[in-house]
Amino acid sequence: MTSQATDVPAPAPGRGDLFDPQCPTRALLDRIGTKWTSMAVKVLAREHPGEVRFGELQRRMPGVSQKMLSVTLRNLACDGLVARRVEPSVPPGVHYRLTPLGLSLESVLAAVRTWAEEHMAEVDRAREASLREGT
């Protein structure tokens, strides 16, 4: 894939190109860049190499709906970041754990979460100033 922006260096061979509108890197960033993905990966990383049941994940992620958690976990599983195991019982028990690829994502997301926590006050002040100025 080739870069669309002239001032952006071409990506290394075999890598995606964020600046190419057709590059699947964009879709992957959309999926891993959500608050629900970050929270799910954090909860699962705390239990690694163990598993967490769906209901427990939902309890440990305040504010997530059942539907949003299902969509998030389905996307993470499709991307190879989470493994899903169904226990044949009534009702079926569904368990999730991070794969090695998913575990490698945790340190990256942890850095982003830390940055957000450390800079939220500055961002809030900038946003308030912008609203006062009408921009």
Residue pairs with C-beta under 8 A, 6 or more apart in sequence:
1 11
1 16
1 17
1 20
1 22
1 23
2 10
2 17
2 20
3 9
3 10
3 11
3 17
3 19
3 20
4 19
4 20
4 21
5 19
8 19
10 17
11 17
16 23
16 24
16 25
16 28
17 23
17 25
18 25
18 26
18 29
28 79
31 37
31 75
31 76
31 79
32 79
32 81
32 105
32 109
34 72
36 61
36 64
36 68
36 69
36 72
37 72
37 75
37 76
37 109
38 109
38 112
38 113
39 61
39 64
40 57
40 61
40 69
40 72
40 73
40 76
40 82
40 96
41 76
41 81
41 98
41 102
41 105
41 106
41 109
42 106
42 109
42 110
42 113
43 52
43 57
43 60
43 61
44 52
44 57
44 82
44 96
44 97
44 98
44 102
45 98
45 103
45 106
47 97
48 97
48 98
48 103
49 97
50 97
51 85
51 95
51 96
51 97
52 60
52 95
52 96
52 97
53 93
53 94
53 95
53 96
54 69
54 70
54 73
54 94
54 95
54 96
57 69
57 73
57 96
58 64
58 66
58 69
61 69
64 72
73 82
73 84
73 96
76 82
76 102
77 83
77 84
77 96
80 99
80 101
80 102
81 98
81 99
81 101
81 102
81 105
82 96
82 97
82 98
82 99
82 102
83 96
83 97
83 98
83 99
84 94
84 95
84 96
85 94
85 95
85 96
85 97
86 92
86 93
86 94
86 95
87 93
87 94
87 95
98 106
